[in-house]
Amino acid sequence: MVRVGRIVRPHGLKGDVVVESDTDFGATRFRKGAGLTLERAGRTQPLTVAASRPQGDRWVVRFTGVDSIEAAEALRDAVLSAPETARPALPTGSYYFGDLVGC
């Protein structure tokens, strides 16, 4: 799995959350219908993006089934990840940071 972001806090009253993105491909990772994995305290949970929009250098994301501020608050500080196989191909001569570690 590849880390793509961290849920910072709830946004509004309807279940949206602010995501601190760890990816250069936010428009792809947080698009409607995208599947992500929520990781917290050694447990994982699949989530599906219902809606999203950029807000400065962060994203405001709504997940299917998360429809209240209380449900969004329960996701605070959780890490979002995606399968490594879902990483977009990079142009020749470009590398993912994680691929360079240990070179």
C-alpha positions in Angstrom: 0.0 0.0 0.0 1.1 3.6 -0.7 0.2 6.4 1.6 -1.8 9.1 -0.2 -2.9 11.3 2.7 -4.0 11.9 6.2 -7.4 13.0 7.5 -6.8 16.2 9.4 -10.3 17.1 10.7 -14.0 17.3 9.9 -15.1 20.1 7.5 -18.7 21.3 8.0 -21.6 19.3 9.4 -22.4 16.8 6.7 -19.4 14.4 7.0 -16.8 16.0 4.8 -13.2 15.8 6.0 -10.0 17.8 5.3 -7.3 15.6 3.8 -3.6 16.5 3.9 -2.5 15.0 0.6 0.8 13.1 0.2 0.3 12.6 -3.5 0.9 14.7 -6.6 -2.1 13.0 -8.1 -4.9 14.3 -5.8 -7.4 14.7 -8.7 -7.0 11.0 -9.4 -6.7 9.7 -5.9 -9.7 11.6 -4.5 -12.0 11.5 -7.6 -15.6 10.3 -7.1 -15.8 6.6 -7.0 -12.1 6.1 -6.0 -11.4 3.3 -3.5 -9.1 4.0 -0.6 -8.1 2.2 2.5 -8.3 3.9 5.9 -5.6 2.8 8.3 -5.6 3.5 12.0 -4.3 1.6 15.1 -3.4 -1.4 13.0 -6.8 -1.8 11.5 -7.9 -1.1 8.0 -11.3 -0.2 6.4 -12.2 0.3 2.8 -13.7 3.7 1.8 -15.2 5.0 -1.4 -14.9 8.7 -2.3 -18.4 10.2 -2.8 -17.2 13.8 -3.7 -14.1 15.9 -3.4 -12.7 19.3 -4.1 -9.3 20.9 -3.7 -8.9 23.6 -1.0 -5.5 25.3 -1.2 -2.9 22.6 -0.7 -5.4 20.2 0.9 -8.6 18.4 -0.2 -12.1 18.4 1.2 -13.4 14.8 0.7 -16.7 13.1 1.5 -16.8 9.3 1.8 -19.8 7.1 1.1 -21.5 6.3 4.5 -19.8 9.2 6.4 -22.7 11.6 6.6 -22.3 13.5 9.9 -19.8 15.5 11.8 -19.6 12.8 14.4 -18.8 10.1 11.8 -16.2 12.5 10.2 -14.6 13.2 13.7 -14.1 9.4 14.2 -11.8 9.5 11.1 -9.5 12.2 12.4 -5.8 11.5 12.1 -6.4 8.3 10.1 -4.0 7.5 7.2 -5.4 7.0 3.7 -3.6 4.6 1.3 -4.1 3.0 -2.1 -2.6 -0.2 -3.6 1.0 0.3 -4.9 -0.2 -1.2 -8.2 -2.6 1.8 -8.7 0.3 4.3 -8.9 0.2 6.3 -12.2 3.1 5.6 -14.6 5.7 8.4 -14.5 7.6 9.8 -17.5 11.1 8.4 -18.3 13.6 9.8 -15.8 11.0 10.5 -13.1 10.8 8.4 -9.9 8.6 8.0 -6.9 10.4 9.1 -3.7 9.8 5.7 -2.1 11.6 4.0 -5.0 14.8 6.1 -4.3 15.0 5.4 -0.6 18.0 3.0 -0.1 19.5 3.6 -3.6 
